[in-house]
Amino acid sequence: MTIYTQRLVIRHLGLDDYPQYADLTSQPEVESGAGFNLINNPQMIQSALKRQLRAPGSYGIFKGSQLIGAILLFKRIGKGGRPDDHHLEMSYFLTPTCWRQGYMSEAITGLIANLRGHPLVESIVAEVFVDNKRSTALLKRLKFAFVTEMRDPIVGRQKVIYELKLT
C-alpha cells in the first residue's frame, strides 16, 4: 500500500530503507522519544531496527526520496494475550528538521483515511509521554480521545493514552 498526500508519500518500509531508517532513529530527539536510547548494544539496535523494517505495519514518510519519519502500527494484545486484528497501536516519529510543519499530521491523516476503508480495523491507540506537548496536541487535533494516564513501567515516565475509533 502506498499513500500519496499533498507533500508526502507514505509506504511500507523494507530492508532497502535500512540506511535512512538507521540515520533517522539515531538522531538524539528521535532516539529518546521513541525509546531507542534504552538499548546500549549497537548489534541489538541494528537487529531491532531490521525487525521493524520487516514488520507489515511499518510505514515510511517520504518527502521526495528522503525518509523523514515513520509510522509503526502493531496489533494490540487482546483478551487471552493474543494479537487483535481489530485494534492497532501506533508509534510515530519525525526528523526534527521537519517538526512544526504539519508533516506528521498530513501523514497520519492519510494513513487513517486508508485504514477507515479496511473493514477489520476498529480502533487505533497511541501512547505519548506527558511532557511531549506537541505530540499530545497532534493526537487531539486528529480527534483521538483521551483514555488514561499512567507511568510507563520500562522508562519510568508518565504517559497518556489516546484512542481513535474508526467504526
DSSP file (Angstrom, degrees, kcal/mol; ACC not computed):
  #  RESIDUE AA STRUCTURE BP1 BP2  ACC     N-H-->O    O-->H-N    N-H-->O    O-->H-N    TCO  KAPPA ALPHA  PHI   PSI    X-CA   Y-CA   Z-CA
    1    1 A M              0   0    0      0, 0.0    11,-0.8     0, 0.0     2,-0.4   0.000 360.0 360.0 360.0 130.0    0.0    0.0    0.0
    2    2 A T  E     -A   11   0A   0      9,-0.2     2,-0.5     2,-0.0     9,-0.2  -0.993 360.0-160.6-124.6 132.8    1.3    3.4   -1.0
    3    3 A I  E     -A   10   0A   0      7,-3.2     7,-3.0    -2,-0.4     2,-0.5  -0.948   2.0-158.6-116.9 131.3   -0.5    6.6    0.1
    4    4 A Y  E     +A    9   0A   0     -2,-0.5     5,-0.2     5,-0.2     2,-0.2  -0.937  14.1 175.7-110.4 127.7    0.1    9.9   -1.6
    5    5 A T        -     0   0    0      3,-2.6   102,-0.1    -2,-0.5   101,-0.0  -0.525  52.0 -80.7-113.6-172.9   -0.7   13.2    0.2
    6    6 A Q  S    S+     0   0    0      1,-0.2     3,-0.0    -2,-0.2    -2,-0.0   0.888 125.0   5.9 -58.2 -40.8   -0.2   16.8   -0.9
    7    7 A R  S    S+     0   0    0     96,-0.1    57,-0.3    56,-0.0     2,-0.3   0.503 122.7  58.0-120.3  -7.7    3.5   16.8    0.0
    8    8 A L        -     0   0    0     55,-0.1    -3,-2.6    98,-0.0     2,-0.4  -0.796  55.4-144.4-130.6 162.0    4.4   13.2    1.1
    9    9 A V  E     -AB   4  62A   0     53,-2.1    53,-3.0    -2,-0.3     2,-0.5  -1.000  17.4-164.7-122.3 128.3    4.5    9.6    0.1
   10   10 A I  E     +AB   3  61A   0     -7,-3.0    -7,-3.2    -2,-0.4     2,-0.3  -0.966  24.6 152.2-113.9 121.1    3.7    7.0    2.8
   11   11 A R  E     -AB   2  60A   0     49,-1.7    49,-3.5    -2,-0.5    -9,-0.2  -0.950  49.4 -76.6-145.2 163.4    4.7    3.5    2.0
   12   12 A H  E     - B   0  59A   0    -11,-0.8    47,-0.3    -2,-0.3     2,-0.3  -0.308  48.0-128.8 -57.5 140.3    5.8    0.2    3.6
   13   13 A L        -     0   0    0     45,-2.6     2,-0.3    42,-0.2    45,-0.2  -0.638  29.3-178.1 -88.1 152.2    9.3    0.2    4.8
   14   14 A G    >   -     0   0    0     -2,-0.3     3,-2.0    40,-0.0     4,-0.2  -0.849  46.5 -86.8-140.2 177.6   11.7   -2.6    3.8
   15   15 A L  G >  S+     0   0    0      1,-0.3     3,-1.6    -2,-0.3    39,-0.1   0.763 120.6  68.2 -61.8 -24.9   15.3   -3.6    4.4
   16   16 A D  G 3  S+     0   0    0      1,-0.3    -1,-0.3     2,-0.1     4,-0.2   0.753  95.7  57.3 -63.5 -22.3   16.4   -1.4    1.5
   17   17 A D  G <> S+     0   0    0     -3,-2.0     4,-2.7     1,-0.2     3,-0.3   0.440  75.9 105.5 -86.2  -0.3   15.4    1.5    3.7
   18   18 A Y  H <> S+     0   0    0     -3,-1.6     4,-3.2     1,-0.2     5,-0.3   0.877  73.5  53.0 -53.4 -47.4   17.7    0.5    6.5
   19   19 A P  H  > S+     0   0    0      0, 0.0     4,-1.8     0, 0.0    -1,-0.2   0.931 116.1  39.3 -57.6 -45.5   20.5    3.1    5.9
   20   20 A Q  H  > S+     0   0    0     -3,-0.3     4,-2.5    -4,-0.2    -2,-0.2   0.887 116.5  51.5 -69.4 -37.6   18.0    6.0    6.0
   21   21 A Y  H  X S+     0   0    0     -4,-2.7     4,-2.7     2,-0.2     5,-0.2   0.906 109.3  49.8 -66.4 -41.5   16.0    4.4    8.9
   22   22 A A  H  X S+     0   0    0     -4,-3.2     4,-1.0    -5,-0.2    -1,-0.2   0.903 111.9  48.7 -63.5 -41.2   19.1    3.9   11.0
   23   23 A D  H  < S+     0   0    0     -4,-1.8     4,-0.4    -5,-0.3     3,-0.4   0.929 112.7  48.4 -62.7 -44.9   20.1    7.6   10.4
   24   24 A L  H >< S+     0   0    0     -4,-2.5     3,-1.2     1,-0.2     6,-0.2   0.937 113.2  45.5 -60.8 -49.1   16.6    8.8   11.3
   25   25 A T  H 3< S+     0   0    0     -4,-2.7    -1,-0.2     1,-0.3    -2,-0.2   0.623 105.2  62.5 -75.9 -11.7   16.4    6.7   14.5
   26   26 A S  T 3< S+     0   0    0     -4,-1.0    -1,-0.3    -3,-0.4    -2,-0.2   0.531  73.9 110.2 -89.9  -5.5   19.9    7.7   15.6
   27   27 A Q  S X> S-     0   0    0     -3,-1.2     4,-3.4    -4,-0.4     3,-0.5  -0.543  77.8-125.9 -67.4 131.3   19.0   11.4   15.9
   28   28 A P  H 3> S+     0   0    0      0, 0.0     4,-2.3     0, 0.0     5,-0.3   0.837 106.9  49.3 -51.8 -41.8   19.0   12.2   19.6
   29   29 A E  H 3> S+     0   0    0      2,-0.2     4,-1.6     1,-0.2     5,-0.1   0.892 117.8  40.3 -66.7 -39.1   15.5   13.7   19.7
   30   30 A V  H <> S+     0   0    0     -3,-0.5     4,-2.6    -6,-0.2     6,-0.4   0.921 113.3  55.3 -72.5 -45.4   14.0   10.7   17.8
   31   31 A E  H  X>S+     0   0    0     -4,-3.4     6,-1.6     1,-0.2     5,-1.3   0.905 114.1  38.4 -55.7 -47.3   16.2    8.2   19.8
   32   32 A S  H  <5S+     0   0    0     -4,-2.3     3,-0.3    -5,-0.2    -1,-0.2   0.885 116.4  50.9 -76.1 -37.4   15.0    9.4   23.2
   33   33 A G  H  <5S+     0   0    0     -4,-1.6    -2,-0.2    -5,-0.3    -1,-0.2   0.849 116.7  40.1 -67.4 -33.9   11.3   10.0   22.1
   34   34 A A  H  <5S-     0   0    0     -4,-2.6    -1,-0.2    -5,-0.1    -2,-0.2   0.489 113.6-114.3 -94.7  -4.2   11.0    6.5   20.6
   35   35 A G  T ><5S+     0   0    0     -4,-0.6     3,-1.6    -3,-0.3    -3,-0.2   0.541  78.1 127.3  86.6   6.3   12.9    4.7   23.3
   36   36 A F  G > < +     0   0    0     -5,-1.3     3,-1.5    -6,-0.4    -4,-0.2   0.761  64.1  69.5 -67.7 -22.3   15.9    3.7   21.1
   37   37 A N  G 3  S+     0   0    0     -6,-1.6    -1,-0.3     1,-0.3    -5,-0.1   0.583  84.0  71.8 -71.5  -7.7   18.2    5.2   23.7
   38   38 A L  G <  S+     0   0    0     -3,-1.6     2,-0.6    -7,-0.3    -1,-0.3   0.614  84.0  77.5 -80.5 -12.4   17.3    2.4   26.1
   39   39 A I    <   +     0   0    0     -3,-1.5    -1,-0.1    -4,-0.2     6,-0.0  -0.883  54.7 177.7-102.6 117.3   19.3   -0.1   24.0
   40   40 A N        +     0   0    0     -2,-0.6    -1,-0.1     4,-0.0     3,-0.1   0.721  56.8  85.7 -90.0 -23.4   23.1    0.2   24.6
   41   41 A N     >  -     0   0    0      1,-0.2     4,-2.1     2,-0.0     3,-0.4  -0.709  65.5-152.6 -87.4 116.3   24.3   -2.6   22.4
   42   42 A P  H  > S+     0   0    0      0, 0.0     4,-2.5     0, 0.0     5,-0.2   0.842  96.8  53.8 -56.5 -35.5   24.7   -1.5   18.7
   43   43 A Q  H  > S+     0   0    0      2,-0.2     4,-2.2     1,-0.2     5,-0.1   0.880 108.2  49.5 -67.9 -36.3   24.0   -5.0   17.4
   44   44 A M  H  > S+     0   0    0     -3,-0.4     4,-2.6     2,-0.2    -1,-0.2   0.891 110.7  50.3 -67.9 -38.5   20.7   -5.1   19.4
   45   45 A I  H  X S+     0   0    0     -4,-2.1     4,-2.8     2,-0.2     5,-0.2   0.946 110.9  48.9 -62.7 -47.8   19.7   -1.8   17.9
   46   46 A Q  H  X S+     0   0    0     -4,-2.5     4,-2.2     1,-0.2    -2,-0.2   0.913 113.0  47.7 -58.5 -43.9   20.5   -3.0   14.4
   47   47 A S  H  X S+     0   0    0     -4,-2.2     4,-2.1     2,-0.2    -1,-0.2   0.911 112.2  49.1 -63.8 -43.8   18.5   -6.1   15.0
   48   48 A A  H  X S+     0   0    0     -4,-2.6     4,-2.1     1,-0.2    -2,-0.2   0.911 111.5  49.2 -63.5 -42.8   15.5   -4.2   16.4
   49   49 A L  H  X S+     0   0    0     -4,-2.8     4,-2.2     1,-0.2    -1,-0.2   0.910 110.8  49.6 -64.2 -42.0   15.5   -1.8   13.5
   50   50 A K  H  X S+     0   0    0     -4,-2.2     4,-1.5    -5,-0.2    -1,-0.2   0.869 108.8  53.0 -66.7 -35.8   15.6   -4.6   10.9
   51   51 A R  H  X S+     0   0    0     -4,-2.1     4,-1.0     2,-0.2    -1,-0.2   0.915 109.4  49.7 -62.6 -41.9   12.7   -6.3   12.7
   52   52 A Q  H >< S+     0   0    0     -4,-2.1     3,-0.7     1,-0.2    -2,-0.2   0.911 108.2  52.6 -62.9 -41.3   10.7   -3.1   12.5
   53   53 A L  H 3< S+     0   0    0     -4,-2.2    -1,-0.2     1,-0.2    -2,-0.2   0.817 110.4  48.3 -65.3 -29.7   11.5   -2.8    8.8
   54   54 A R  H 3< S+     0   0    0     -4,-1.5    -1,-0.2    -5,-0.1    -2,-0.2   0.642  88.3 106.1 -83.3 -14.8   10.3   -6.3    8.2
   55   55 A A  S X< S-     0   0    0     -4,-1.0     3,-1.5    -3,-0.7   -42,-0.2  -0.409  74.4-131.4 -69.6 139.6    7.0   -5.8   10.1
   56   56 A P  T 3  S+     0   0    0      0, 0.0    -1,-0.1     0, 0.0    18,-0.1   0.709 103.1  54.8 -65.8 -19.8    3.9   -5.4    8.0
   57   57 A G  T 3  S+     0   0    0     16,-0.3    16,-2.7    -5,-0.1     2,-0.7   0.169  78.1 113.2-100.7  19.1    2.7   -2.3    9.8
   58   58 A S  E <   - C   0  72A   0     -3,-1.5   -45,-2.6    14,-0.2     2,-0.4  -0.824  43.3-178.4 -97.2 117.5    5.9   -0.2    9.3
   59   59 A Y  E     -BC  12  71A   0     12,-2.8    12,-2.4    -2,-0.7     2,-0.3  -0.931  16.2-144.9-118.6 136.2    5.4    2.8    7.1
   60   60 A G  E     -BC  11  70A   0    -49,-3.5   -49,-1.7    -2,-0.4     2,-0.6  -0.751   9.0-141.3 -95.5 146.5    7.9    5.4    6.0
   61   61 A I  E     -BC  10  69A   0      8,-2.8     7,-2.9    -2,-0.3     8,-1.2  -0.942  26.9-169.6-106.1 115.4    7.1    9.0    5.5
   62   62 A F  E     -BC   9  67A   0    -53,-3.0   -53,-2.1    -2,-0.6     2,-0.6  -0.894  23.9-166.5-114.7 135.0    9.0   10.3    2.4
   63   63 A K  E >  S- C   0  66A   0      3,-2.4     3,-1.6    -2,-0.4     2,-0.4  -0.951  82.7 -41.8-112.2 105.2    9.4   13.8    1.2
   64   64 A G  T 3  S-     0   0    0     -2,-0.6   -55,-0.1   -57,-0.3    -2,-0.0  -0.614 123.6 -30.3  66.9-130.4   10.8   13.1   -2.3
   65   65 A S  T 3  S+     0   0    0     -2,-0.4     2,-0.5    -3,-0.1    -1,-0.2   0.424 116.8 104.3 -96.2   0.9   13.2   10.3   -1.9
   66   66 A Q  E <   -C   63   0A   0     -3,-1.6    -3,-2.4     1,-0.0     2,-0.7  -0.721  69.1-135.6 -90.7 125.8   14.2   11.3    1.7
   67   67 A L  E     +C   62   0A   0     -2,-0.5    -5,-0.2    -5,-0.2     3,-0.1  -0.694  32.4 166.7 -75.5 115.2   12.8    9.3    4.6
   68   68 A I  E     -     0   0A   0     -7,-2.9    27,-3.4    -2,-0.7     2,-0.3   0.530  58.4 -16.4-109.3  -9.6   11.7   12.0    7.1
   69   69 A G  E     -CD  61  94A   0     -8,-1.2    -8,-2.8    25,-0.3     2,-0.3  -0.980  56.0-128.4-174.0-178.4    9.7    9.9    9.5
   70   70 A A  E     -CD  60  93A   0     23,-2.5    23,-2.1    -2,-0.3     2,-0.4  -0.995   1.1-155.9-149.9 150.9    7.9    6.7   10.3
   71   71 A I  E     -CD  59  92A   0    -12,-2.4   -12,-2.8    -2,-0.3     2,-0.5  -0.997  17.5-163.2-125.7 123.7    4.5    5.4   11.5
   72   72 A L  E     -CD  58  91A   0     19,-3.1    19,-2.5    -2,-0.4     2,-0.5  -0.939   2.5-167.0-113.2 124.1    4.6    2.0   13.1
   73   73 A L  E     + D   0  90A   0    -16,-2.7     2,-0.4    -2,-0.5   -16,-0.3  -0.937   8.6 178.8-112.2 130.1    1.3    0.0   13.5
   74   74 A F  E     - D   0  89A   0     15,-2.6    15,-3.2    -2,-0.5     2,-0.3  -0.952  35.4-106.9-126.4 146.9    1.2   -3.1   15.7
   75   75 A K  E     - D   0  88A   0     -2,-0.4    13,-0.2    13,-0.2    10,-0.1  -0.574  41.9-121.9 -68.0 132.2   -1.7   -5.3   16.6
   76   76 A R  E     - D   0  84A   0     11,-3.0     8,-2.9     8,-0.6     2,-0.6  -0.408  25.1-106.7 -71.5 152.9   -2.7   -4.7   20.2
   77   77 A I  E     - D   0  83A   0      6,-0.2     3,-0.1    -2,-0.1    -1,-0.1  -0.735  47.6-170.4 -81.9 122.5   -2.7   -7.6   22.6
   78   78 A G    >   -     0   0    0      4,-3.4     3,-1.8    -2,-0.6     4,-0.1  -0.078  36.9 -39.2 -99.5-162.2   -6.3   -8.5   23.2
   79   79 A K  G >  S+     0   0    0      1,-0.3     3,-0.7     2,-0.2    -1,-0.3  -0.341 128.3  25.8 -61.7 140.9   -8.1  -10.8   25.6
   80   80 A G  G 3  S-     0   0    0      1,-0.2    -1,-0.3    -3,-0.1    -2,-0.0   0.521 125.3 -83.6  80.7   5.1   -6.3  -14.0   26.2
   81   81 A G  G <  S+     0   0    0     -3,-1.8    -1,-0.2     1,-0.2    -2,-0.2   0.686  92.3 131.5  74.3  18.1   -2.9  -12.4   25.4
   82   82 A R    <   -     0   0    0     -3,-0.7    -4,-3.4    -4,-0.1    -1,-0.2  -0.762  67.0 -95.0-104.3 150.2   -3.3  -12.8   21.6
   83   83 A P  E     -D   77   0A   0      0, 0.0     2,-0.6     0, 0.0    -6,-0.2  -0.368  37.2-140.6 -60.6 139.9   -2.8  -10.2   18.9
   84   84 A D  E >   -D   76   0A   0     -8,-2.9     3,-1.1     3,-0.3    -8,-0.6  -0.915  10.1-161.7-110.5 111.7   -6.1   -8.5   18.0
   85   85 A D  E 3  S+     0   0A   0     -2,-0.6    -1,-0.1     1,-0.2     3,-0.1   0.719  89.1  57.7 -62.1 -22.4   -6.6   -7.7   14.3
   86   86 A H  E 3  S+     0   0A   0     35,-0.2    36,-3.6     1,-0.1    37,-1.5   0.636 103.6  51.9 -87.6 -15.2   -9.3   -5.2   15.0
   87   87 A H  E <   - e   0 123A   0     -3,-1.1   -11,-3.0    35,-0.2    -3,-0.3  -0.981  67.5-168.6-132.2 123.4   -7.3   -2.9   17.3
   88   88 A L  E     -De  75 124A   0     35,-2.7    37,-2.6    -2,-0.4     2,-0.4  -0.755  14.9-143.3-111.3 154.3   -3.9   -1.3   16.4
   89   89 A E  E     -De  74 125A   0    -15,-3.2   -15,-2.6    -2,-0.3     2,-0.4  -0.958  21.4-153.1-112.9 137.1   -1.3    0.5   18.4
   90   90 A M  E     +De  73 126A   0     35,-3.3    37,-0.6    -2,-0.4     2,-0.3  -0.925  16.1 179.0-118.6 132.8    0.5    3.4   16.7
   91   91 A S  E     +D   72   0A   0    -19,-2.5   -19,-3.1    -2,-0.4     2,-0.3  -0.927  13.4 176.3-119.7 152.0    4.0    4.8   17.2
   92   92 A Y  E     +D   71   0A   0     -2,-0.3     2,-0.3   -21,-0.2   -21,-0.2  -0.996  10.6 175.4-155.2 152.0    5.4    7.6   15.1
   93   93 A F  E     -D   70   0A   0    -23,-2.1   -23,-2.5    -2,-0.3     2,-0.3  -0.985   8.8-160.9-157.5 157.7    8.4    9.9   14.8
   94   94 A L  E     -D   69   0A   0     -2,-0.3   -25,-0.3   -25,-0.2     5,-0.1  -0.984  35.4 -95.5-141.9 144.8    9.8   12.5   12.5
   95   95 A T    >   -     0   0    0    -27,-3.4     3,-2.4    -2,-0.3     4,-0.3  -0.401  39.0-122.9 -60.3 136.4   13.2   14.0   11.9
   96   96 A P  G >  S+     0   0    0      0, 0.0     3,-1.4     0, 0.0    -1,-0.1   0.772 108.2  66.1 -57.3 -28.4   13.5   17.2   14.0
   97   97 A T  G 3  S+     0   0    0      1,-0.3    -2,-0.1   -29,-0.0   -29,-0.0   0.661 104.2  47.8 -68.0 -12.4   14.2   19.4   10.9
   98   98 A C  G X >S+     0   0    0     -3,-2.4     3,-0.8   -30,-0.2     5,-0.5   0.337  84.8 121.5-107.5   4.3   10.6   18.6    9.8
   99   99 A W  T < 5S+     0   0    0     -3,-1.4    -4,-0.0    -4,-0.3     0, 0.0  -0.313  71.6  20.5 -65.8 152.3    8.9   19.3   13.1
  100  100 A R  T 3 5S+     0   0    0      1,-0.1    -1,-0.2    34,-0.0    -3,-0.0   0.761  95.6  99.5  62.6  30.9    6.2   22.0   13.3
  101  101 A Q  T < 5S-     0   0    0     -3,-0.8    -2,-0.1     0, 0.0    -1,-0.1   0.309  96.2-108.5-123.7   4.5    5.5   21.9    9.5
  102  102 A G  T  >5S+     0   0    0     -4,-0.1     4,-2.2     3,-0.0     5,-0.2   0.525  80.5 125.9  83.7   5.8    2.4   19.7    9.5
  103  103 A Y  H  ><S+     0   0    0     -5,-0.5     4,-2.6     2,-0.2     5,-0.2   0.929  73.9  45.3 -65.3 -45.5    4.1   16.7    8.0
  104  104 A M  H  > S+     0   0    0     -6,-0.2     4,-2.9     2,-0.2     5,-0.3   0.906 113.0  51.2 -67.6 -39.1    3.1   14.2   10.7
  105  105 A S  H  > S+     0   0    0      1,-0.2     4,-2.3     2,-0.2    -1,-0.2   0.929 112.5  47.0 -59.6 -45.1   -0.5   15.5   10.8
  106  106 A E  H  X S+     0   0    0     -4,-2.2     4,-2.0     2,-0.2    -2,-0.2   0.905 114.4  46.9 -62.9 -43.3   -0.6   15.0    7.0
  107  107 A A  H  X S+     0   0    0     -4,-2.6     4,-2.3     2,-0.2    -2,-0.2   0.938 114.4  44.4 -68.0 -47.6    0.9   11.5    7.1
  108  108 A I  H  X S+     0   0    0     -4,-2.9     4,-2.9     1,-0.2     5,-0.2   0.897 112.1  53.7 -66.1 -38.8   -1.3   10.2    9.9
  109  109 A T  H  X S+     0   0    0     -4,-2.3     4,-2.3    -5,-0.3    -1,-0.2   0.923 110.5  47.2 -59.7 -44.1   -4.4   11.7    8.3
  110  110 A G  H  X S+     0   0    0     -4,-2.0     4,-1.6     2,-0.2    -2,-0.2   0.900 113.6  47.3 -63.8 -41.2   -3.6    9.9    5.1
  111  111 A L  H  X S+     0   0    0     -4,-2.3     4,-2.4     2,-0.2    -2,-0.2   0.908 111.5  50.3 -67.6 -41.8   -3.0    6.6    6.8
  112  112 A I  H  X S+     0   0    0     -4,-2.9     4,-2.3     2,-0.2    -2,-0.2   0.914 107.6  53.9 -62.8 -42.5   -6.2    6.9    8.9
  113  113 A A  H  X S+     0   0    0     -4,-2.3     4,-0.6    -5,-0.2    -1,-0.2   0.899 111.1  46.8 -58.3 -40.0   -8.2    7.6    5.7
  114  114 A N  H >< S+     0   0    0     -4,-1.6     3,-0.8     1,-0.2    -1,-0.2   0.902 111.4  50.5 -67.8 -41.4   -6.8    4.5    4.2
  115  115 A L  H >< S+     0   0    0     -4,-2.4     3,-2.0     1,-0.2     6,-0.3   0.808  98.3  66.7 -68.5 -29.5   -7.4    2.4    7.4
  116  116 A R  H 3< S+     0   0    0     -4,-2.3    -1,-0.2     1,-0.3    -2,-0.2   0.799  98.8  54.3 -61.4 -26.6  -11.1    3.6    7.5
  117  117 A G  T << S+     0   0    0     -3,-0.8    -1,-0.3    -4,-0.6    -2,-0.2   0.471  88.6  91.6 -83.6  -2.0  -11.6    1.6    4.3
  118  118 A H    X   -     0   0    0     -3,-2.0     3,-0.7     1,-0.1    -1,-0.0  -0.846  67.9-154.2 -96.3 112.4  -10.2   -1.5    5.9
  119  119 A P  T 3  S+     0   0    0      0, 0.0    -1,-0.1     0, 0.0    -4,-0.0   0.721  86.5  56.2 -64.3 -22.1  -13.1   -3.4    7.4
  120  120 A L  T 3  S+     0   0    0     -3,-0.0     2,-0.5    -5,-0.0    -5,-0.0   0.860  85.8  85.7 -77.9 -35.1  -11.1   -5.2   10.1
  121  121 A V    <   +     0   0    0     -3,-0.7   -34,-0.2    -6,-0.3   -35,-0.2  -0.552  42.3 164.6 -80.4 120.9   -9.6   -2.2   11.9
  122  122 A E        +     0   0    0    -36,-3.6    44,-3.4    -2,-0.5    45,-1.0   0.722  61.2   5.6-103.9 -29.7  -11.9   -0.7   14.5
  123  123 A S  E     -eF  87 165A   0    -37,-1.5   -35,-2.7    42,-0.3     2,-0.4  -0.994  50.5-147.4-155.8 159.2   -9.5    1.5   16.6
  124  124 A I  E     -eF  88 164A   0     40,-2.2    40,-2.8    -2,-0.3     2,-0.4  -0.998  15.6-161.2-128.8 132.7   -6.0    2.9   16.9
  125  125 A V  E     -eF  89 163A   0    -37,-2.6   -35,-3.3    -2,-0.4     2,-0.4  -0.912   5.3-170.9-113.3 141.3   -4.3    3.6   20.2
  126  126 A A  E     -eF  90 162A   0     36,-2.5    36,-2.8    -2,-0.4     2,-0.4  -0.999   8.8-154.3-131.8 136.9   -1.3    5.9   20.7
  127  127 A E  E     + F   0 161A   0    -37,-0.6     2,-0.4    -2,-0.4    34,-0.2  -0.925  16.6 180.0-110.6 134.5    0.8    6.4   23.8
  128  128 A V  E     - F   0 160A   0     32,-2.7    32,-3.2    -2,-0.4     2,-0.1  -0.994  33.1-110.7-135.7 137.1    2.6    9.7   24.3
  129  129 A F  E >   - F   0 159A   0     -2,-0.4     3,-2.2    30,-0.3    30,-0.3  -0.470  32.6-122.6 -64.5 139.6    4.9   10.9   27.2
  130  130 A V  T 3  S+     0   0    0     28,-2.0    -1,-0.1     1,-0.3    29,-0.1   0.822 109.9  57.0 -55.2 -36.3    3.1   13.6   29.1
  131  131 A D  T 3  S+     0   0    0     27,-0.4     2,-1.5     1,-0.2    -1,-0.3   0.527  82.0  90.9 -78.2  -2.9    5.9   16.1   28.5
  132  132 A N    <>  +     0   0    0     -3,-2.2     4,-2.1     1,-0.2     5,-0.2  -0.613  51.4 167.8 -90.5  76.9    5.6   15.7   24.7
  133  133 A K  H  >  +     0   0    0     -2,-1.5     4,-2.6     1,-0.2    -1,-0.2   0.845  69.6  54.8 -63.1 -37.6    3.1   18.6   24.3
  134  134 A R  H  > S+     0   0    0      2,-0.2     4,-2.1    -3,-0.2    -1,-0.2   0.912 110.0  45.9 -64.9 -41.5    3.3   18.7   20.5
  135  135 A S  H  > S+     0   0    0      2,-0.2     4,-2.3     1,-0.2    -1,-0.2   0.895 112.3  50.9 -69.1 -39.2    2.5   15.1   20.1
  136  136 A T  H  X S+     0   0    0     -4,-2.1     4,-2.0     1,-0.2    -2,-0.2   0.928 111.0  48.9 -61.3 -44.8   -0.4   15.3   22.5
  137  137 A A  H  X S+     0   0    0     -4,-2.6     4,-2.5     1,-0.2    -2,-0.2   0.882 108.6  54.7 -62.7 -38.4   -1.7   18.3   20.6
  138  138 A L  H  X S+     0   0    0     -4,-2.1     4,-1.9     2,-0.2    -2,-0.2   0.940 107.8  48.1 -59.7 -48.8   -1.4   16.4   17.4
  139  139 A L  H  <>S+     0   0    0     -4,-2.3     5,-2.7     1,-0.2    -1,-0.2   0.894 111.6  50.3 -62.3 -39.5   -3.5   13.5   18.6
  140  140 A K  H ><5S+     0   0    0     -4,-2.0     3,-1.8     1,-0.2    -1,-0.2   0.924 108.9  51.5 -63.8 -43.9   -6.2   15.8   19.9
  141  141 A R  H 3<5S+     0   0    0     -4,-2.5    -1,-0.2     1,-0.3    -2,-0.2   0.848 107.3  54.0 -60.0 -33.8   -6.3   17.6   16.5
  142  142 A L  T 3<5S-     0   0    0     -4,-1.9    -1,-0.3    -5,-0.2    -2,-0.2   0.300 122.5-108.2 -86.7  10.4   -6.7   14.3   14.8
  143  143 A K  T < 5 +     0   0    0     -3,-1.8     2,-0.3     1,-0.3    -3,-0.2   0.695  63.3 155.7  73.1  22.7   -9.7   13.5   17.1
  144  144 A F      < -     0   0    0     -5,-2.7     2,-0.4    -6,-0.2    -1,-0.3  -0.624  37.5-133.7 -73.2 140.4   -8.0   10.9   19.3
  145  145 A A  E     -G  163   0A   0     18,-3.5    18,-2.4    -2,-0.3     2,-0.1  -0.791  17.7-107.7-101.1 140.1   -9.8   10.7   22.6
  146  146 A F  E     +G  162   0A   0     -2,-0.4    16,-0.2    16,-0.2     3,-0.1  -0.418  38.5 171.8 -62.0 134.1   -8.0   10.6   26.0
  147  147 A V  E     -     0   0A   0     14,-3.2     2,-0.3     1,-0.4    15,-0.2   0.761  54.1 -39.7-109.5 -55.2   -8.2    7.2   27.6
  148  148 A T  E     -G  161   0A   0     13,-1.1    13,-2.9     2,-0.0    -1,-0.4  -0.983  41.9-122.9-165.0 168.4   -5.9    7.3   30.6
  149  149 A E  E     +G  160   0A   0     -2,-0.3     2,-0.3    11,-0.2    11,-0.2  -0.973  38.1 157.4-121.4 141.3   -2.6    8.4   32.1
  150  150 A M  E     -G  159   0A   0      9,-2.8     9,-3.3    -2,-0.4     2,-0.5  -0.964  43.9 -96.3-154.6 167.7   -0.1    6.0   33.6
  151  151 A R  E     -G  158   0A   0     -2,-0.3     7,-0.3     7,-0.2    -2,-0.0  -0.810  40.8-121.0 -91.5 127.6    3.5    5.5   34.5
  152  152 A D     >  -     0   0    0      5,-3.5     4,-2.2    -2,-0.5     5,-0.2  -0.555  17.9-148.7 -68.3 122.7    5.5    3.7   31.8
  153  153 A P  T  4 S+     0   0    0      0, 0.0    -1,-0.2     0, 0.0    -2,-0.0   0.735  92.1  41.2 -69.5 -21.7    6.9    0.6   33.6
  154  154 A I  T  4 S+     0   0    0      3,-0.1    -2,-0.0     1,-0.1    -3,-0.0   0.900 126.9  27.9 -90.1 -47.4   10.0    0.4   31.5
  155  155 A V  T  4 S-     0   0    0      2,-0.2     3,-0.1     0, 0.0    -1,-0.1   0.753  93.6-134.3 -88.4 -27.1   11.0    4.1   31.2
  156  156 A G     <  +     0   0    0     -4,-2.2     2,-0.3     1,-0.3    -5,-0.0   0.705  62.6 123.1  79.2  20.1    9.5    5.2   34.5
  157  157 A R        -     0   0    0     -5,-0.2    -5,-3.5     1,-0.0    -1,-0.3  -0.821  67.9-102.5-113.1 153.6    7.9    8.3   32.9
  158  158 A Q  E     + G   0 151A   0     -2,-0.3   -28,-2.0    -7,-0.3   -27,-0.4  -0.502  43.8 179.0 -71.1 139.6    4.3    9.4   32.9
  159  159 A K  E     -FG 129 150A   0     -9,-3.3    -9,-2.8   -30,-0.3     2,-0.3  -0.962  20.1-139.0-138.7 158.4    2.5    8.8   29.6
  160  160 A V  E     -FG 128 149A   0    -32,-3.2   -32,-2.7    -2,-0.3     2,-0.5  -0.890  12.8-143.5-116.0 149.7   -1.0    9.4   28.3
  161  161 A I  E     -FG 127 148A   0    -13,-2.9   -14,-3.2    -2,-0.3   -13,-1.1  -0.954  16.8-175.0-117.1 130.9   -3.0    7.0   26.1
  162  162 A Y  E     -FG 126 146A   0    -36,-2.8   -36,-2.5    -2,-0.5     2,-0.4  -0.881   5.1-160.1-121.4 154.1   -5.3    8.2   23.3
  163  163 A E  E     -FG 125 145A   0    -18,-2.4   -18,-3.5    -2,-0.3     2,-0.5  -0.996   8.4-159.6-138.1 141.7   -7.7    6.2   21.1
  164  164 A L  E     -F  124   0A   0    -40,-2.8   -40,-2.2    -2,-0.4     2,-0.5  -0.985  15.2-147.3-118.2 120.9   -9.3    6.9   17.8
  165  165 A K  E     -F  123   0A   0     -2,-0.5   -42,-0.3   -42,-0.2   -43,-0.1  -0.757  11.7-173.0 -86.6 129.4  -12.4    4.8   16.9
  166  166 A L              0   0    0    -44,-3.4   -43,-0.2    -2,-0.5    -1,-0.1   0.614 360.0 360.0 -97.2 -15.8  -12.7    4.1   13.2
  167  167 A T              0   0    0    -45,-1.0    -1,-0.1   -48,-0.0   -44,-0.1   0.403 360.0 360.0-113.6 360.0  -16.1    2.4   13.2
